[in-house]
Amino acid sequence: MKIRIEKNQNPKPKPQDESKLGFGKIFTDHMFIMNYDEGEGWHDPRIVPYAPLKLEPSAMCLHYAQEAFEGLKAYRGVDGKIRLFRPDKNMARLNSSNARLCAPLLSEKDALDAIKQLVAMDADWIPRAQGTSLYIRPFVIGIDPMVGVHPARHLLFMIILSPVGAYYPEGLNPVSIFVENEYVRSVRGCLGHTKAAANYAASLKAQEEAVQKGFTQVLWLDGVQRKYIEEVGTMNVFFVLEEGVVTPSLDGSILPGITRMSVIELLRSWGVAVTQRKISIDELESAYKAGKLIEAFGSGTAAVISPIGSLCSGTDKMIINRGEIGELSRKLYDRLTGIQWGRVPDTFGWTVEL
């Protein structure tokens, strides 16, 4: 794909203190844009200076949420090389989201090429401090200037970049989680298996109330029977029990996480038993009371591995592994980040060097 490039003639000053990057608050000098018009397909791929978009107030994405996105990172390795982690899986998942939202599919090869060229152009923005990276946000939005419910015939595919630090202020310290029993994130047949913007809007109320109660995130239960565990916040979730590692099965309402996939493959390569199945909050509480709940952690691109120190369900509070990071959680974090930053060999072929 030939990409037209317009270089930013007024580059922004880069952050001086990389310990204060936060997450998703600072953006680089350039962005990628490509248009879709019915009858013409995807066209006019270009890298241009990062700037506000010009959209009609009637743009369909503002009214009917026909928008999907992805999240991945570029890492500056200890050897100075820049690496992406399994970006092909992100592009495949973006197309899965597009298909569900009736948006036109992208060439996954061209989309990945656009990411590579944009990251290479703004490579100086990739931070160097330990634990930092360049967050990559590809997204698709419908922009038809029409207030009417139908699939968009005019869309944008865009990519923006943001130098980031840790997603949670706690870093790798265990987080406290509230078991949500009032609000629902998604149900099978809806959008739970996609990275649709609507999913995240649906999660805001529960997240806000959990924070007000002193918790970092919520543990979502299924939307039908309200007893089976689905996700923790915006991450997939794992439990280390006496029988081995258990994670909720992908039944249509849970996002198929790239980090989740990698965790399962890593564990199995180590000979650790991993089961994907339904697990209820009652079963988890019983395992805890019997002393069989050893560890719990979330997995996702932003935090990689986020240990869970406590779970609060109603008036019951489960303190997991004395509120400390577990041995397996630590091992997974070290291996995944080791591969991402080039500290350990990538024997799986997961990374793509720029």
C-alpha positions in Angstrom: 0.0 0.0 0.0 1.4 3.4 -1.0 0.9 5.9 1.8 0.9 9.6 1.1 2.9 11.4 3.8 2.6 15.0 5.1 5.2 15.7 7.7 4.4 17.9 10.7 6.3 21.1 10.3 5.7 22.1 13.9 6.5 19.1 16.1 5.5 19.1 19.7 8.0 19.0 22.6 8.3 15.4 23.8 7.8 14.6 27.5 10.9 15.2 29.6 9.9 13.1 32.6 8.9 9.6 31.4 7.8 8.6 34.9 4.8 10.9 34.6 3.4 9.8 31.2 0.2 8.4 32.6 -1.9 6.5 30.0 -3.5 7.9 26.9 -3.0 11.6 27.7 -0.2 12.6 25.3 -0.2 12.1 21.5 2.5 12.1 18.9 3.0 14.4 15.9 1.3 12.3 13.3 -1.7 10.1 12.6 -2.9 7.8 9.9 -6.2 8.2 8.0 -7.8 6.3 5.2 -11.3 6.8 3.8 -14.0 4.4 2.8 -16.7 5.4 0.3 -19.3 3.0 -1.0 -18.5 2.0 -4.6 -14.8 3.0 -4.2 -13.8 1.0 -1.2 -10.9 2.0 1.1 -8.7 4.7 -0.5 -6.4 7.6 0.0 -4.2 6.2 2.8 -2.2 9.0 4.4 0.0 10.0 7.3 -0.7 13.6 8.3 0.0 15.9 11.3 -2.1 15.0 14.4 -5.0 17.4 14.5 -8.7 17.7 15.3 -11.1 16.0 12.9 -13.6 17.9 10.8 -16.9 16.0 11.2 -20.5 16.9 10.5 -22.6 17.2 13.7 -24.8 14.6 12.1 -21.9 12.1 11.6 -23.4 8.7 12.3 -20.6 7.6 14.8 -21.8 10.4 17.1 -25.4 9.1 17.2 -25.3 5.4 16.6 -21.9 4.2 17.8 -20.8 2.5 14.7 -17.2 2.5 15.8 -14.7 -0.2 16.7 -11.1 0.0 17.8 -8.0 -1.9 18.8 -5.2 -1.4 21.3 -1.6 -2.6 20.9 1.9 -1.3 21.7 5.3 -0.6 20.3 8.2 -1.4 22.6 11.7 0.0 22.6 13.8 -3.1 23.5 16.8 -3.3 25.7 18.8 -3.8 22.4 17.4 -0.6 20.9 15.1 -2.4 18.5 11.4 -1.5 18.2 9.0 -4.4 18.5 5.3 -4.9 18.1 3.6 -7.8 19.9 1.3 -10.1 17.8 -0.1 -7.1 15.7 -1.6 -9.5 13.2 -4.0 -10.8 15.9 -5.2 -7.2 16.6 -5.9 -6.6 12.9 -7.8 -9.9 12.6 -9.9 -8.9 15.7 -10.6 -5.4 14.3 -12.0 -7.1 11.2 -14.1 -9.3 13.4 -15.5 -6.2 15.2 -16.1 -4.5 11.8 -18.1 -7.5 10.6 -20.3 -7.5 13.6 -20.9 -3.7 13.3 -21.6 -3.9 9.5 -18.5 -2.0 8.7 -16.4 -2.8 5.6 -13.4 -5.1 6.2 -9.9 -3.9 6.0 -6.9 -5.5 4.3 -5.2 -6.8 7.5 -1.8 -6.7 5.7 -2.3 -3.0 4.6 -3.5 -2.1 8.1 -0.4 -3.6 9.7 1.7 -1.8 7.1 0.1 1.5 8.1 0.9 0.8 11.8 4.5 0.0 10.9 5.0 3.2 8.8 3.3 5.5 11.4 5.3 4.0 14.3 8.5 4.3 12.3 7.8 8.0 11.5 7.1 8.8 15.2 9.8 6.4 16.6 11.4 9.2 18.6 8.2 9.3 20.7 8.7 5.8 21.9 9.8 6.2 25.5 12.9 4.6 26.9 12.2 4.3 30.7 11.5 0.8 32.0 7.8 -0.2 31.8 6.9 2.5 29.2 5.8 1.9 25.6 4.0 3.5 22.7 0.3 2.7 22.8 -1.2 2.3 19.3 -4.9 3.0 18.8 -6.4 1.9 15.4 -10.1 2.6 15.0 -12.9 2.7 12.5 -15.8 5.2 12.6 -18.9 5.8 10.4 -19.1 9.4 9.2 -22.2 9.6 7.1 -23.8 13.0 7.7 -27.3 11.5 8.4 -29.5 10.9 11.4 -30.8 7.5 10.4 -30.1 4.0 11.6 -28.3 2.0 8.9 -24.8 0.8 8.2 -22.5 3.7 7.3 -21.5 4.1 3.6 -18.7 6.4 4.4 -16.1 5.6 7.1 -12.6 6.5 8.4 -9.9 4.1 9.4 -7.5 6.0 11.7 -4.4 5.3 13.9 -3.1 7.5 16.6 -0.1 7.0 19.0 0.4 7.8 22.6 3.6 7.3 24.8 2.4 5.6 28.0 3.4 4.4 31.4 1.6 2.0 33.7 -2.2 1.7 33.1 -3.1 1.3 36.8 -1.5 3.6 39.4 -0.8 0.5 41.4 1.5 -0.8 38.7 2.1 -4.5 39.3 0.8 -4.2 42.9 -2.4 -6.3 43.4 -5.7 -4.4 42.8 -9.0 -4.5 44.7 -12.1 -5.7 42.7 -15.8 -5.2 43.3 -18.1 -8.0 42.1 -20.7 -6.2 40.1 -24.3 -7.6 40.7 -26.4 -4.7 39.4 -25.1 -3.6 36.0 -24.4 -5.7 32.9 -21.6 -5.3 30.4 -22.9 -7.5 27.6 -24.8 -10.7 26.8 -24.2 -13.5 24.2 -25.4 -12.3 20.8 -24.6 -8.7 21.6 -21.2 -6.9 21.3 -19.1 -8.5 24.1 -16.8 -10.4 21.8 -15.9 -7.2 19.9 -14.0 -4.1 20.8 -16.9 -1.8 20.1 -17.0 1.6 21.7 -20.5 0.9 23.0 -19.2 -1.9 25.3 -17.0 0.6 27.1 -19.8 3.2 27.5 -21.9 0.5 29.1 -19.2 -0.2 31.6 -18.8 3.4 32.9 -21.5 3.5 35.5 -20.4 0.4 37.3 -16.7 1.5 37.1 -17.5 4.9 38.5 -19.5 3.5 41.5 -16.7 0.9 42.2 -14.1 3.6 42.4 -16.3 5.6 44.7 -16.4 2.6 47.0 -12.6 2.4 47.0 -12.1 -0.4 44.4 -9.9 -0.3 41.3 -12.2 -2.3 39.0 -15.3 -4.5 38.7 -15.7 -8.2 38.1 -18.5 -8.7 35.5 -21.0 -11.5 35.9 -23.0 -12.9 33.0 -26.0 -10.9 31.9 -28.6 -13.7 32.0 -28.1 -15.8 35.1 -26.0 -13.2 36.9 -23.7 -15.8 38.4 -21.0 -16.8 35.9 -17.8 -14.8 35.8 -16.9 -13.0 32.6 -14.3 -10.3 32.7 -12.6 -8.0 35.2 -12.9 -4.4 34.1 -11.6 -4.2 30.6 -9.4 -7.4 31.0 -9.8 -11.1 30.8 -9.5 -12.9 34.1 -7.7 -16.0 35.4 -7.9 -18.0 38.6 -5.2 -20.3 39.9 -7.0 -23.1 41.7 -5.7 -26.4 43.1 -6.8 -28.1 39.9 -4.9 -25.7 37.7 -5.6 -22.4 36.0 -9.2 -21.6 35.0 -10.4 -18.8 32.8 -14.0 -18.2 31.5 -14.7 -19.7 28.1 -15.3 -17.6 25.1 -19.1 -18.0 24.7 -19.8 -14.8 22.7 -20.0 -12.2 25.4 -16.3 -12.1 26.4 -13.5 -10.4 24.4 -11.0 -12.8 22.9 -7.9 -11.0 24.3 -4.6 -11.2 22.6 -2.8 -11.3 26.0 -5.3 -13.9 27.2 -4.4 -16.1 24.2 -0.7 -15.6 24.9 -1.1 -16.4 28.6 -2.8 -19.7 27.8 -0.1 -20.6 25.3 2.6 -19.7 27.7 1.1 -21.7 30.6 0.6 -24.8 28.4 4.2 -24.5 27.2 5.2 -24.7 30.9 3.1 -27.8 31.5 0.5 -25.9 33.5 -3.0 -27.2 33.1 -5.4 -24.5 31.7 -9.1 -25.0 31.5 -11.5 -22.6 29.7 -15.0 -23.1 31.2 -17.8 -21.5 33.0 -17.0 -20.6 36.6 -19.5 -19.1 38.9 -18.9 -16.6 41.7 -20.3 -19.2 44.1 -17.7 -21.7 43.0 -15.0 -19.2 43.4 -16.2 -18.3 46.9 -16.3 -22.0 47.8 -12.8 -22.5 46.5 -11.6 -19.5 48.6 -13.2 -20.8 51.8 -11.7 -24.2 51.2 -8.2 -22.6 50.7 -8.1 -23.7 47.1 -8.0 -20.2 45.5 -4.3 -19.6 45.1 -4.1 -16.6 42.8 -6.2 -14.4 40.5 -5.1 -11.9 37.8 -6.4 -10.0 34.9 -4.7 -9.9 31.5 -4.8 -7.2 28.7 -2.6 -5.1 26.5 -2.6 -2.0 28.7 -1.6 -3.7 32.0 -0.3 -7.0 30.6 -0.8 -8.8 33.9 -2.7 -7.2 36.8 -2.7 -9.3 40.0 -6.0 -9.3 42.0 -5.4 -8.8 45.7 -9.0 -8.8 46.9 -12.5 -9.5 45.6 -15.5 -8.1 47.4 -18.9 -9.8 46.8 -21.7 -8.3 48.8 -20.5 -8.2 52.4 -17.9 -11.0 51.8 -14.3 -10.1 51.0 -11.8 -12.5 49.6 -8.2 -11.7 50.3 -6.2 -13.6 47.7 -2.6 -14.7 48.4 -2.4 -12.4 51.4 -3.0 -9.5 49.0 0.3 -10.0 47.4 1.3 -10.8 43.8 1.4 -14.5 43.2 4.3 -16.6 41.9 2.5 -17.5 38.6 1.3 -13.9 38.0 4.9 -12.7 38.4 6.3 -15.3 36.2 3.8 -14.6 33.4 4.4 -10.8 33.7 8.2 -11.3 33.5 8.1 -13.6 30.5 5.5 -11.6 28.5 7.3 -8.2 29.1 10.6 -9.9 28.6 9.5 -11.0 25.1 8.0 -7.6 24.4 11.1 -5.6 25.4 13.5 -8.1 24.0 15.0 -9.2 27.4 14.3 -12.9 26.7 14.2 -14.9 23.4 10.9 -14.9 21.5 10.6 -18.6 20.9 7.0 -18.3 19.8 7.5 -15.8 17.0 5.1 -13.3 18.5 7.1 -10.1 18.0 7.5 -8.1 14.8 10.6 -5.9 14.5 10.5 -2.6 12.7 
